[in-house]
Amino acid sequence: MFRSIPEETTRLAALQRGEVDIVYSIRGELAEELQRTPGLTLKPVVPPAPFWVYFADQWDPKSPWHDERVRRAASFALDRQAMNDAITLGYSKITGSVIPYSFEFFWQPPLPTYDPAKAKQLLAEAGHPDGFDAGDFYCDSSYSPVAEAALDNFQAAGFRLRLRPLERAAFVEAYSGKKLKNLILGGSGAFGNAATRLEAFVVKGGAYVYGSYPDLDALYQQQAAELDHKKRAAILDKMQQILAERMVYAPVWQLGFINGVGPRVGQSGFGLIADFAYTAPFEDITIKGT
């Protein structure tokens, strides 16, 4: 039997009382409490779900985000490892890409670094020595802890932002409807390959694309018509390299999705299917003593 328990604290309490045997998505201090609770087991998995900060106004010449130095400063401002340790207990994988590392045609970019001094230097070079009013920072409210940690980093570097969490349905509708501005904490756990992820988030006409670059659009069309696998891979590598060089996105991590399992469970099913975040196949899940 499945139960919907939206509140994270309530999910953990239900597991501790033995009312449920498996819970999804337990983070931060609650995940640490789960680890300390006798009989309970932490089950982290890493699905194909990178998170990123999207600079939605970068194509507007009047916006500060149009300047690549400002976008790069924002990336340097993010202490990704500290966020990872605090929220996902170090189980997320720091990444410099919006493409999951397990996807076909994934190109490995340099890993992003935390350098607040460099962030402030770049802001000064871009004409913002005292920082600037950076507008609103939108997120799916279920991942507010991630956005709040990023916000603290941004504000320390001089980006004065206002967090705007939205309930998931409203967030997805606004994000895909091109209604958001300034910064967006985005992510995707959809399956596919590098080309399908680029189509949705990078190329002109994509569901979550607020603006695009003509050379990337042209390369995408070129790879779509290329039948030679190696040549297609080379084109997609080039696209991902350009994406990283221009700081179209500031990738954060590939999510470490933390779950909890109670003492009655034998085989939980976590990790049996590659890249799958949940318990499956159900036929393989077992209860001890049965």
C-alpha atoms as an extended CHARMM CRD file, in Angstrom:
* protein
*
       290  EXT
         1         1  MET       CA              0.0000000000        0.0000000000        0.0000000000  PROA      1               0.0000000000
         2         2  PHE       CA              1.2240000000        3.4980000000       -0.8700000000  PROA      2               0.0000000000
         3         3  ARG       CA              0.6800000000        6.6280000000        1.2030000000  PROA      3               0.0000000000
         4         4  SER       CA              1.2130000000       10.2390000000        0.2010000000  PROA      4               0.0000000000
         5         5  ILE       CA              2.9360000000       12.1050000000        3.0340000000  PROA      5               0.0000000000
         6         6  PRO       CA              3.9710000000       15.5210000000        1.6850000000  PROA      6               0.0000000000
         7         7  GLU       CA              5.7470000000       16.7430000000        4.8350000000  PROA      7               0.0000000000
         8         8  GLU       CA              9.2720000000       15.4070000000        5.2720000000  PROA      8               0.0000000000
         9         9  THR       CA              9.1990000000       15.3760000000        9.0950000000  PROA      9               0.0000000000
        10        10  THR       CA              5.9360000000       13.4150000000        9.0610000000  PROA      10              0.0000000000
        11        11  ARG       CA              7.3930000000       10.8780000000        6.6110000000  PROA      11              0.0000000000
        12        12  LEU       CA             10.3460000000       10.2180000000        8.8920000000  PROA      12              0.0000000000
        13        13  ALA       CA              8.1080000000        9.9390000000       11.9760000000  PROA      13              0.0000000000
        14        14  ALA       CA              5.9250000000        7.3710000000       10.1850000000  PROA      14              0.0000000000
        15        15  LEU       CA              9.0170000000        5.3040000000        9.3630000000  PROA      15              0.0000000000
        16        16  GLN       CA             10.2920000000        5.5340000000       12.9390000000  PROA      16              0.0000000000
        17        17  ARG       CA              6.9240000000        4.3610000000       14.3130000000  PROA      17              0.0000000000
        18        18  GLY       CA              6.7980000000        1.4380000000       11.9060000000  PROA      18              0.0000000000
        19        19  GLU       CA              3.6760000000        2.7470000000       10.1550000000  PROA      19              0.0000000000
        20        20  VAL       CA              5.4930000000        2.5240000000        6.8060000000  PROA      20              0.0000000000
        21        21  ASP       CA              8.5040000000        0.4970000000        5.6860000000  PROA      21              0.0000000000
        22        22  ILE       CA             10.0420000000        2.7620000000        3.0210000000  PROA      22              0.0000000000
        23        23  VAL       CA             10.0570000000        6.5410000000        2.6220000000  PROA      23              0.0000000000
        24        24  TYR       CA             11.3550000000        8.7260000000       -0.1830000000  PROA      24              0.0000000000
        25        25  SER       CA             13.2650000000       12.0210000000        0.0240000000  PROA      25              0.0000000000
        26        26  ILE       CA             14.6830000000       12.6680000000        3.4760000000  PROA      26              0.0000000000
        27        27  ARG       CA             17.3010000000       15.4310000000        3.6570000000  PROA      27              0.0000000000
        28        28  GLY       CA             19.6010000000       17.3940000000        5.9080000000  PROA      28              0.0000000000
        29        29  GLU       CA             19.1620000000       17.0530000000        9.6640000000  PROA      29              0.0000000000
        30        30  LEU       CA             16.2800000000       14.6220000000        9.1740000000  PROA      30              0.0000000000
        31        31  ALA       CA             18.5150000000       12.3140000000        7.1440000000  PROA      31              0.0000000000
        32        32  GLU       CA             21.1010000000       12.4760000000        9.9350000000  PROA      32              0.0000000000
        33        33  GLU       CA             18.3760000000       11.5870000000       12.4490000000  PROA      33              0.0000000000
        34        34  LEU       CA             17.3680000000        8.6440000000       10.2620000000  PROA      34              0.0000000000
        35        35  GLN       CA             20.9840000000        7.4450000000       10.2940000000  PROA      35              0.0000000000
        36        36  ARG       CA             21.0370000000        7.5980000000       14.0920000000  PROA      36              0.0000000000
        37        37  THR       CA             17.7540000000        5.7200000000       14.5560000000  PROA      37              0.0000000000
        38        38  PRO       CA             18.3430000000        2.0280000000       15.3850000000  PROA      38              0.0000000000
        39        39  GLY       CA             16.8570000000       -0.3240000000       12.8030000000  PROA      39              0.0000000000
        40        40  LEU       CA             16.5230000000        2.3100000000       10.0600000000  PROA      40              0.0000000000
        41        41  THR       CA             18.7660000000        2.3850000000        7.0060000000  PROA      41              0.0000000000
        42        42  LEU       CA             19.6640000000        5.2470000000        4.6880000000  PROA      42              0.0000000000
        43        43  LYS       CA             19.3210000000        4.3640000000        1.0020000000  PROA      43              0.0000000000
        44        44  PRO       CA             20.7400000000        7.1170000000       -1.2450000000  PROA      44              0.0000000000
        45        45  VAL       CA             20.5690000000        6.8640000000       -5.0280000000  PROA      45              0.0000000000
        46        46  VAL       CA             21.7980000000        9.2450000000       -7.7450000000  PROA      46              0.0000000000
        47        47  PRO       CA             19.1470000000        9.5380000000      -10.4700000000  PROA      47              0.0000000000
        48        48  PRO       CA             19.7630000000       11.4330000000      -13.7510000000  PROA      48              0.0000000000
        49        49  ALA       CA             18.6640000000       14.6790000000      -12.1030000000  PROA      49              0.0000000000
        50        50  PRO       CA             21.1520000000       17.5470000000      -12.3450000000  PROA      50              0.0000000000
        51        51  PHE       CA             20.2280000000       20.8350000000      -10.6650000000  PROA      51              0.0000000000
        52        52  TRP       CA             21.3060000000       24.2050000000      -12.0100000000  PROA      52              0.0000000000
        53        53  VAL       CA             20.8720000000       27.9480000000      -11.7670000000  PROA      53              0.0000000000
        54        54  TYR       CA             19.4520000000       29.3560000000      -15.0000000000  PROA      54              0.0000000000
        55        55  PHE       CA             20.1670000000       32.9510000000      -15.9590000000  PROA      55              0.0000000000
        56        56  ALA       CA             16.8470000000       33.6150000000      -17.6650000000  PROA      56              0.0000000000
        57        57  ASP       CA             17.6470000000       37.2400000000      -18.6300000000  PROA      57              0.0000000000
        58        58  GLN       CA             21.0750000000       36.6630000000      -20.1670000000  PROA      58              0.0000000000
        59        59  TRP       CA             19.8220000000       37.4960000000      -23.6650000000  PROA      59              0.0000000000
        60        60  ASP       CA             18.5970000000       40.9530000000      -22.5980000000  PROA      60              0.0000000000
        61        61  PRO       CA             21.4030000000       43.4900000000      -23.2630000000  PROA      61              0.0000000000
        62        62  LYS       CA             20.0010000000       45.7080000000      -20.4920000000  PROA      62              0.0000000000
        63        63  SER       CA             20.2440000000       42.9790000000      -17.8580000000  PROA      63              0.0000000000
        64        64  PRO       CA             23.3620000000       42.5440000000      -15.6800000000  PROA      64              0.0000000000
        65        65  TRP       CA             23.0650000000       38.8270000000      -16.4310000000  PROA      65              0.0000000000
        66        66  HSD       CA             23.8830000000       39.5670000000      -20.0870000000  PROA      66              0.0000000000
        67        67  ASP       CA             27.5170000000       39.9330000000      -19.0020000000  PROA      67              0.0000000000
        68        68  GLU       CA             29.2370000000       36.5480000000      -18.9110000000  PROA      68              0.0000000000
        69        69  ARG       CA             31.4810000000       37.7810000000      -16.0830000000  PROA      69              0.0000000000
        70        70  VAL       CA             28.4260000000       38.2630000000      -13.8680000000  PROA      70              0.0000000000
        71        71  ARG       CA             27.1580000000       34.7700000000      -14.6240000000  PROA      71              0.0000000000
        72        72  ARG       CA             30.5940000000       33.3250000000      -13.9590000000  PROA      72              0.0000000000
        73        73  ALA       CA             30.7740000000       35.2760000000      -10.6970000000  PROA      73              0.0000000000
        74        74  ALA       CA             27.5130000000       33.6710000000       -9.6220000000  PROA      74              0.0000000000
        75        75  SER       CA             28.9700000000       30.2350000000      -10.3090000000  PROA      75              0.0000000000
        76        76  PHE       CA             32.1160000000       31.0000000000       -8.2950000000  PROA      76              0.0000000000
        77        77  ALA       CA             29.8930000000       32.1880000000       -5.4340000000  PROA      77              0.0000000000
        78        78  LEU       CA             28.2550000000       28.7770000000       -4.9770000000  PROA      78              0.0000000000
        79        79  ASP       CA             29.7670000000       26.5650000000       -2.2960000000  PROA      79              0.0000000000
        80        80  ARG       CA             28.3870000000       23.3920000000       -3.8170000000  PROA      80              0.0000000000
        81        81  GLN       CA             30.2030000000       20.9750000000       -1.5480000000  PROA      81              0.0000000000
        82        82  ALA       CA             28.9760000000       22.6910000000        1.6170000000  PROA      82              0.0000000000
        83        83  MET       CA             25.4350000000       22.6090000000        0.2120000000  PROA      83              0.0000000000
        84        84  ASN       CA             25.8690000000       18.9420000000       -0.6430000000  PROA      84              0.0000000000
        85        85  ASP       CA             27.1820000000       18.0490000000        2.8050000000  PROA      85              0.0000000000
        86        86  ALA       CA             24.4130000000       19.9280000000        4.6140000000  PROA      86              0.0000000000
        87        87  ILE       CA             21.4100000000       18.9550000000        2.5020000000  PROA      87              0.0000000000
        88        88  THR       CA             22.1970000000       15.6070000000        0.8760000000  PROA      88              0.0000000000
        89        89  LEU       CA             24.9220000000       14.4010000000        3.2970000000  PROA      89              0.0000000000
        90        90  GLY       CA             27.5270000000       14.4250000000        0.5170000000  PROA      90              0.0000000000
        91        91  TYR       CA             25.6530000000       11.9480000000       -1.6880000000  PROA      91              0.0000000000
        92        92  SER       CA             25.0150000000       14.3870000000       -4.5550000000  PROA      92              0.0000000000
        93        93  LYS       CA             27.6420000000       14.5040000000       -7.3000000000  PROA      93              0.0000000000
        94        94  ILE       CA             29.0630000000       17.9600000000       -8.0140000000  PROA      94              0.0000000000
        95        95  THR       CA             28.8360000000       18.6010000000      -11.7400000000  PROA      95              0.0000000000
        96        96  GLY       CA             29.6010000000       21.2390000000      -14.3350000000  PROA      96              0.0000000000
        97        97  SER       CA             26.8960000000       20.0470000000      -16.7030000000  PROA      97              0.0000000000
        98        98  VAL       CA             23.1350000000       20.0470000000      -17.0920000000  PROA      98              0.0000000000
        99        99  ILE       CA             23.5180000000       16.6180000000      -18.7350000000  PROA      99              0.0000000000
       100       100  PRO       CA             23.5300000000       13.5610000000      -16.4330000000  PROA      100             0.0000000000
       101       101  TYR       CA             26.9080000000       11.8390000000      -16.4460000000  PROA      101             0.0000000000
       102       102  SER       CA             25.2780000000        8.4810000000      -17.2450000000  PROA      102             0.0000000000
       103       103  PHE       CA             23.6650000000        9.7570000000      -20.4690000000  PROA      103             0.0000000000
       104       104  GLU       CA             24.9050000000        8.7840000000      -23.9080000000  PROA      104             0.0000000000
       105       105  PHE       CA             26.9640000000       11.6070000000      -25.4810000000  PROA      105             0.0000000000
       106       106  PHE       CA             27.7650000000       13.1680000000      -22.0830000000  PROA      106             0.0000000000
       107       107  TRP       CA             30.8270000000       15.4200000000      -22.2550000000  PROA      107             0.0000000000
       108       108  GLN       CA             32.7970000000       15.8340000000      -19.0320000000  PROA      108             0.0000000000
       109       109  PRO       CA             33.3630000000       19.5330000000      -18.3130000000  PROA      109             0.0000000000
       110       110  PRO       CA             35.7310000000       20.8840000000      -15.6770000000  PROA      110             0.0000000000
       111       111  LEU       CA             34.1590000000       20.7030000000      -12.2330000000  PROA      111             0.0000000000
       112       112  PRO       CA             33.0340000000       24.0950000000      -10.9070000000  PROA      112             0.0000000000
       113       113  THR       CA             34.9980000000       25.6380000000       -8.0590000000  PROA      113             0.0000000000
       114       114  TYR       CA             34.0080000000       27.7660000000       -5.0810000000  PROA      114             0.0000000000
       115       115  ASP       CA             35.9670000000       31.0300000000       -5.0870000000  PROA      115             0.0000000000
       116       116  PRO       CA             34.1140000000       33.9330000000       -3.4220000000  PROA      116             0.0000000000
       117       117  ALA       CA             37.0940000000       36.2800000000       -3.9130000000  PROA      117             0.0000000000
       118       118  LYS       CA             37.0540000000       35.5690000000       -7.6600000000  PROA      118             0.0000000000
       119       119  ALA       CA             33.2930000000       36.1310000000       -7.6880000000  PROA      119             0.0000000000
       120       120  LYS       CA             33.6980000000       39.5930000000       -6.1800000000  PROA      120             0.0000000000
       121       121  GLN       CA             36.5820000000       40.3880000000       -8.5440000000  PROA      121             0.0000000000
       122       122  LEU       CA             34.4960000000       39.4970000000      -11.5920000000  PROA      122             0.0000000000
       123       123  LEU       CA             31.5760000000       41.5580000000      -10.3050000000  PROA      123             0.0000000000
       124       124  ALA       CA             33.8930000000       44.5450000000       -9.8660000000  PROA      124             0.0000000000
       125       125  GLU       CA             35.2860000000       44.0780000000      -13.3800000000  PROA      125             0.0000000000
       126       126  ALA       CA             31.7200000000       44.0250000000      -14.6880000000  PROA      126             0.0000000000
       127       127  GLY       CA             30.9930000000       47.3650000000      -13.0230000000  PROA      127             0.0000000000
       128       128  HSD       CA             29.3940000000       46.1300000000       -9.7910000000  PROA      128             0.0000000000
       129       129  PRO       CA             32.0560000000       46.5810000000       -7.0790000000  PROA      129             0.0000000000
       130       130  ASP       CA             29.3570000000       46.7920000000       -4.3970000000  PROA      130             0.0000000000
       131       131  GLY       CA             27.1700000000       44.0850000000       -5.9170000000  PROA      131             0.0000000000
       132       132  PHE       CA             23.7230000000       44.8210000000       -7.3060000000  PROA      132             0.0000000000
       133       133  ASP       CA             20.0070000000       44.1620000000       -6.9120000000  PROA      133             0.0000000000
       134       134  ALA       CA             19.7970000000       40.8670000000       -8.7590000000  PROA      134             0.0000000000
       135       135  GLY       CA             15.9980000000       40.5330000000       -8.6340000000  PROA      135             0.0000000000
       136       136  ASP       CA             14.0330000000       37.3680000000       -7.8810000000  PROA      136             0.0000000000
       137       137  PHE       CA             15.2910000000       33.8210000000       -7.4690000000  PROA      137             0.0000000000
       138       138  TYR       CA             12.5850000000       31.2660000000       -8.2900000000  PROA      138             0.0000000000
       139       139  CYS       CA             12.4650000000       27.6510000000       -7.1850000000  PROA      139             0.0000000000
       140       140  ASP       CA             10.2000000000       24.6540000000       -6.7450000000  PROA      140             0.0000000000
       141       141  SER       CA              9.1580000000       25.0120000000       -3.0880000000  PROA      141             0.0000000000
       142       142  SER       CA              9.9680000000       21.3500000000       -2.3940000000  PROA      142             0.0000000000
       143       143  TYR       CA             13.6130000000       22.2570000000       -3.0020000000  PROA      143             0.0000000000
       144       144  SER       CA             13.5820000000       25.5090000000       -1.0600000000  PROA      144             0.0000000000
       145       145  PRO       CA             16.4440000000       24.3030000000        1.1950000000  PROA      145             0.0000000000
       146       146  VAL       CA             18.7170000000       24.1150000000       -1.8630000000  PROA      146             0.0000000000
       147       147  ALA       CA             17.6490000000       27.5630000000       -3.0680000000  PROA      147             0.0000000000
       148       148  GLU       CA             18.0460000000       29.0450000000        0.4160000000  PROA      148             0.0000000000
       149       149  ALA       CA             21.6190000000       27.7350000000        0.6700000000  PROA      149             0.0000000000
       150       150  ALA       CA             22.4240000000       29.1030000000       -2.7950000000  PROA      150             0.0000000000
       151       151  LEU       CA             20.8240000000       32.4220000000       -1.8580000000  PROA      151             0.0000000000
       152       152  ASP       CA             23.0980000000       32.7600000000        1.1670000000  PROA      152             0.0000000000
       153       153  ASN       CA             26.1280000000       32.1970000000       -1.0790000000  PROA      153             0.0000000000
       154       154  PHE       CA             24.9110000000       34.7060000000       -3.6540000000  PROA      154             0.0000000000
       155       155  GLN       CA             24.2110000000       37.3940000000       -1.0740000000  PROA      155             0.0000000000
       156       156  ALA       CA             27.6490000000       36.9510000000        0.4870000000  PROA      156             0.0000000000
       157       157  ALA       CA             29.1800000000       37.6750000000       -2.9250000000  PROA      157             0.0000000000
       158       158  GLY       CA             27.0560000000       40.7950000000       -3.5320000000  PROA      158             0.0000000000
       159       159  PHE       CA             24.0190000000       39.4600000000       -5.4020000000  PROA      159             0.0000000000
       160       160  ARG       CA             20.9840000000       40.8880000000       -3.6170000000  PROA      160             0.0000000000
       161       161  LEU       CA             18.1850000000       38.4520000000       -4.4160000000  PROA      161             0.0000000000
       162       162  ARG       CA             14.6650000000       37.6810000000       -3.1900000000  PROA      162             0.0000000000
       163       163  LEU       CA             13.6910000000       34.0210000000       -2.9610000000  PROA      163             0.0000000000
       164       164  ARG       CA             10.3800000000       33.1860000000       -4.6750000000  PROA      164             0.0000000000
       165       165  PRO       CA              9.3970000000       29.5690000000       -3.9640000000  PROA      165             0.0000000000
       166       166  LEU       CA              6.4270000000       28.2630000000       -5.9440000000  PROA      166             0.0000000000
       167       167  GLU       CA              4.3730000000       25.0870000000       -5.4560000000  PROA      167             0.0000000000
       168       168  ARG       CA              5.5890000000       22.5170000000       -7.9860000000  PROA      168             0.0000000000
       169       169  ALA       CA              2.7020000000       22.6710000000      -10.4570000000  PROA      169             0.0000000000
       170       170  ALA       CA              2.8260000000       26.4710000000      -10.4730000000  PROA      170             0.0000000000
       171       171  PHE       CA              6.6140000000       26.4380000000      -10.8070000000  PROA      171             0.0000000000
       172       172  VAL       CA              6.6150000000       24.0810000000      -13.7990000000  PROA      172             0.0000000000
       173       173  GLU       CA              3.8190000000       26.0320000000      -15.4700000000  PROA      173             0.0000000000
       174       174  ALA       CA              5.6250000000       29.3460000000      -14.9630000000  PROA      174             0.0000000000
       175       175  TYR       CA              9.0540000000       27.9820000000      -15.9480000000  PROA      175             0.0000000000
       176       176  SER       CA              7.8240000000       26.3270000000      -19.1390000000  PROA      176             0.0000000000
       177       177  GLY       CA              5.5350000000       29.2760000000      -19.8600000000  PROA      177             0.0000000000
       178       178  LYS       CA              8.5780000000       31.6130000000      -19.8960000000  PROA      178             0.0000000000
       179       179  LYS       CA              7.0350000000       33.7120000000      -17.1190000000  PROA      179             0.0000000000
       180       180  LEU       CA             10.0130000000       33.8250000000      -14.7490000000  PROA      180             0.0000000000
       181       181  LYS       CA             12.8920000000       36.3030000000      -14.7360000000  PROA      181             0.0000000000
       182       182  ASN       CA             16.3650000000       36.7810000000      -13.2800000000  PROA      182             0.0000000000
       183       183  LEU       CA             17.3930000000       33.4510000000      -11.7130000000  PROA      183             0.0000000000
       184       184  ILE       CA             15.7200000000       30.0420000000      -11.6700000000  PROA      184             0.0000000000
       185       185  LEU       CA             16.7760000000       26.9880000000       -9.6800000000  PROA      185             0.0000000000
       186       186  GLY       CA             15.9360000000       24.3080000000      -12.2050000000  PROA      186             0.0000000000
       187       187  GLY       CA             16.5120000000       20.6220000000      -12.6620000000  PROA      187             0.0000000000
       188       188  SER       CA             15.3000000000       17.6000000000      -14.5440000000  PROA      188             0.0000000000
       189       189  GLY       CA             15.1250000000       13.8970000000      -13.8440000000  PROA      189             0.0000000000
       190       190  ALA       CA             13.8260000000       12.9580000000      -17.2940000000  PROA      190             0.0000000000
       191       191  PHE       CA             15.4500000000       10.0780000000      -19.1370000000  PROA      191             0.0000000000
       192       192  GLY       CA             17.0650000000       10.3670000000      -22.5740000000  PROA      192             0.0000000000
       193       193  ASN       CA             20.4950000000       11.3330000000      -23.8480000000  PROA      193             0.0000000000
       194       194  ALA       CA             22.5120000000       14.5300000000      -24.2080000000  PROA      194             0.0000000000
       195       195  ALA       CA             20.6220000000       15.5230000000      -27.3670000000  PROA      195             0.0000000000
       196       196  THR       CA             17.1750000000       15.2370000000      -25.7510000000  PROA      196             0.0000000000
       197       197  ARG       CA             18.3200000000       17.2620000000      -22.7260000000  PROA      197             0.0000000000
       198       198  LEU       CA             19.8050000000       19.9660000000      -24.9890000000  PROA      198             0.0000000000
       199       199  GLU       CA             16.5870000000       20.0580000000      -27.0100000000  PROA      199             0.0000000000
       200       200  ALA       CA             14.4860000000       20.7860000000      -23.9190000000  PROA      200             0.0000000000
       201       201  PHE       CA             16.8130000000       23.2180000000      -22.1140000000  PROA      201             0.0000000000
       202       202  VAL       CA             19.2110000000       24.8120000000      -24.6170000000  PROA      202             0.0000000000
       203       203  VAL       CA             17.9620000000       24.8950000000      -28.2010000000  PROA      203             0.0000000000
       204       204  LYS       CA             15.5310000000       27.4460000000      -29.6120000000  PROA      204             0.0000000000
       205       205  GLY       CA             11.9400000000       26.3050000000      -29.1470000000  PROA      205             0.0000000000
       206       206  GLY       CA             12.7470000000       24.0600000000      -26.1900000000  PROA      206             0.0000000000
       207       207  ALA       CA             10.1520000000       23.7470000000      -23.4500000000  PROA      207             0.0000000000
       208       208  TYR       CA             12.3720000000       25.5160000000      -20.8950000000  PROA      208             0.0000000000
       209       209  VAL       CA             14.4400000000       27.7430000000      -23.2030000000  PROA      209             0.0000000000
       210       210  TYR       CA             14.1570000000       31.5020000000      -22.6180000000  PROA      210             0.0000000000
       211       211  GLY       CA             16.7010000000       32.4000000000      -25.2950000000  PROA      211             0.0000000000
       212       212  SER       CA             19.2670000000       30.6400000000      -27.4350000000  PROA      212             0.0000000000
       213       213  TYR       CA             22.4960000000       31.1150000000      -29.3410000000  PROA      213             0.0000000000
       214       214  PRO       CA             22.4130000000       30.7050000000      -33.1500000000  PROA      214             0.0000000000
       215       215  ASP       CA             25.5900000000       28.6060000000      -33.2940000000  PROA      215             0.0000000000
       216       216  LEU       CA             24.2140000000       26.1390000000      -30.7480000000  PROA      216             0.0000000000
       217       217  ASP       CA             20.9070000000       25.9720000000      -32.6140000000  PROA      217             0.0000000000
       218       218  ALA       CA             22.7920000000       25.2420000000      -35.8630000000  PROA      218             0.0000000000
       219       219  LEU       CA             24.9380000000       22.5620000000      -34.2550000000  PROA      219             0.0000000000
       220       220  TYR       CA             21.8490000000       20.8830000000      -32.8370000000  PROA      220             0.0000000000
       221       221  GLN       CA             20.2820000000       20.6390000000      -36.2870000000  PROA      221             0.0000000000
       222       222  GLN       CA             23.5850000000       19.3350000000      -37.6530000000  PROA      222             0.0000000000
       223       223  GLN       CA             23.8190000000       16.5200000000      -35.0860000000  PROA      223             0.0000000000
       224       224  ALA       CA             20.1760000000       15.5830000000      -35.6390000000  PROA      224             0.0000000000
       225       225  ALA       CA             20.9180000000       14.8740000000      -39.3040000000  PROA      225             0.0000000000
       226       226  GLU       CA             24.2530000000       13.1140000000      -38.6700000000  PROA      226             0.0000000000
       227       227  LEU       CA             24.1200000000        9.3180000000      -39.0610000000  PROA      227             0.0000000000
       228       228  ASP       CA             27.7350000000        8.6410000000      -38.1200000000  PROA      228             0.0000000000
       229       229  HSD       CA             27.7930000000        7.9850000000      -34.3650000000  PROA      229             0.0000000000
       230       230  LYS       CA             31.3170000000        9.3490000000      -33.7940000000  PROA      230             0.0000000000
       231       231  LYS       CA             30.6430000000       12.5100000000      -35.7730000000  PROA      231             0.0000000000
       232       232  ARG       CA             27.3770000000       13.0600000000      -33.9460000000  PROA      232             0.0000000000
       233       233  ALA       CA             29.1300000000       12.5790000000      -30.6180000000  PROA      233             0.0000000000
       234       234  ALA       CA             31.7630000000       15.1540000000      -31.6060000000  PROA      234             0.0000000000
       235       235  ILE       CA             29.0700000000       17.7210000000      -32.4340000000  PROA      235             0.0000000000
       236       236  LEU       CA             27.2660000000       17.1380000000      -29.1470000000  PROA      236             0.0000000000
       237       237  ASP       CA             30.5830000000       17.3990000000      -27.2780000000  PROA      237             0.0000000000
       238       238  LYS       CA             31.1700000000       20.7660000000      -28.9330000000  PROA      238             0.0000000000
       239       239  MET       CA             27.7070000000       21.9720000000      -27.9550000000  PROA      239             0.0000000000
       240       240  GLN       CA             28.2660000000       21.0410000000      -24.3210000000  PROA      240             0.0000000000
       241       241  GLN       CA             31.6870000000       22.6970000000      -24.3380000000  PROA      241             0.0000000000
       242       242  ILE       CA             30.2090000000       25.9700000000      -25.6570000000  PROA      242             0.0000000000
       243       243  LEU       CA             27.4170000000       25.7380000000      -23.0840000000  PROA      243             0.0000000000
       244       244  ALA       CA             29.9770000000       25.5190000000      -20.2790000000  PROA      244             0.0000000000
       245       245  GLU       CA             32.2690000000       28.2210000000      -21.6800000000  PROA      245             0.0000000000
       246       246  ARG       CA             29.4380000000       30.7530000000      -21.9460000000  PROA      246             0.0000000000
       247       247  MET       CA             28.0270000000       29.9070000000      -18.5270000000  PROA      247             0.0000000000
       248       248  VAL       CA             24.5020000000       29.6280000000      -19.9240000000  PROA      248             0.0000000000
       249       249  TYR       CA             23.7880000000       27.6970000000      -16.7410000000  PROA      249             0.0000000000
       250       250  ALA       CA             25.5760000000       27.4060000000      -13.4190000000  PROA      250             0.0000000000
       251       251  PRO       CA             25.2430000000       23.6600000000      -12.7150000000  PROA      251             0.0000000000
       252       252  VAL       CA             25.0440000000       22.6920000000       -9.0450000000  PROA      252             0.0000000000
       253       253  TRP       CA             24.9790000000       18.9140000000       -8.6610000000  PROA      253             0.0000000000
       254       254  GLN       CA             23.4440000000       15.6670000000       -9.7940000000  PROA      254             0.0000000000
       255       255  LEU       CA             21.0110000000       15.0180000000       -6.9950000000  PROA      255             0.0000000000
       256       256  GLY       CA             21.7290000000       12.5120000000       -4.2670000000  PROA      256             0.0000000000
       257       257  PHE       CA             18.1740000000       11.3530000000       -3.5490000000  PROA      257             0.0000000000
       258       258  ILE       CA             18.0710000000       10.0380000000        0.0190000000  PROA      258             0.0000000000
       259       259  ASN       CA             15.5060000000        7.4800000000        1.1220000000  PROA      259             0.0000000000
       260       260  GLY       CA             14.8450000000        5.5170000000        4.2990000000  PROA      260             0.0000000000
       261       261  VAL       CA             14.1370000000        1.8470000000        4.8940000000  PROA      261             0.0000000000
       262       262  GLY       CA             12.6590000000        0.2420000000        8.0010000000  PROA      262             0.0000000000
       263       263  PRO       CA             13.7870000000       -2.9320000000        9.8200000000  PROA      263             0.0000000000
       264       264  ARG       CA             11.2210000000       -5.2670000000        8.2210000000  PROA      264             0.0000000000
       265       265  VAL       CA             12.5880000000       -4.7300000000        4.7020000000  PROA      265             0.0000000000
       266       266  GLY       CA             14.9290000000       -7.2740000000        3.1530000000  PROA      266             0.0000000000
       267       267  GLN       CA             15.5270000000       -6.1330000000       -0.4300000000  PROA      267             0.0000000000
       268       268  SER       CA             14.3630000000       -2.5330000000       -0.7850000000  PROA      268             0.0000000000
       269       269  GLY       CA             14.7220000000       -2.3440000000       -4.5740000000  PROA      269             0.0000000000
       270       270  PHE       CA             16.7930000000        0.8340000000       -4.4690000000  PROA      270             0.0000000000
       271       271  GLY       CA             19.5450000000        0.7410000000       -7.0850000000  PROA      271             0.0000000000
       272       272  LEU       CA             18.3500000000       -2.3980000000       -8.8410000000  PROA      272             0.0000000000
       273       273  ILE       CA             17.4690000000       -0.3650000000      -11.9380000000  PROA      273             0.0000000000
       274       274  ALA       CA             20.2260000000        1.9840000000      -13.0680000000  PROA      274             0.0000000000
       275       275  ASP       CA             19.3890000000        5.6970000000      -12.7910000000  PROA      275             0.0000000000
       276       276  PHE       CA             16.0090000000        4.9820000000      -11.1700000000  PROA      276             0.0000000000
       277       277  ALA       CA             15.2970000000        6.9860000000       -8.0130000000  PROA      277             0.0000000000
       278       278  TYR       CA             12.6940000000        4.7410000000       -6.4300000000  PROA      278             0.0000000000
       279       279  THR       CA             12.0460000000        1.1390000000       -5.3950000000  PROA      279             0.0000000000
       280       280  ALA       CA             11.7530000000       -1.2470000000       -8.3470000000  PROA      280             0.0000000000
       281       281  PRO       CA             11.0400000000       -3.7540000000       -9.6760000000  PROA      281             0.0000000000
       282       282  PHE       CA              8.3230000000       -4.3260000000       -7.1090000000  PROA      282             0.0000000000
       283       283  GLU       CA              8.5460000000       -8.0970000000       -7.6340000000  PROA      283             0.0000000000
       284       284  ASP       CA             12.0510000000       -8.0490000000       -6.1360000000  PROA      284             0.0000000000
       285       285  ILE       CA             11.1900000000       -6.1640000000       -2.9580000000  PROA      285             0.0000000000
       286       286  THR       CA             11.1690000000       -8.4880000000        0.0330000000  PROA      286             0.0000000000
       287       287  ILE       CA             10.1450000000       -8.4440000000        3.6900000000  PROA      287             0.0000000000
       288       288  LYS       CA             12.3840000000      -10.3000000000        6.1390000000  PROA      288             0.0000000000
       289       289  GLY       CA             11.0760000000      -13.6700000000        7.1120000000  PROA      289             0.0000000000
       290       290  THR       CA              8.8950000000      -14.0420000000        4.0180000000  PROA      290             0.0000000000
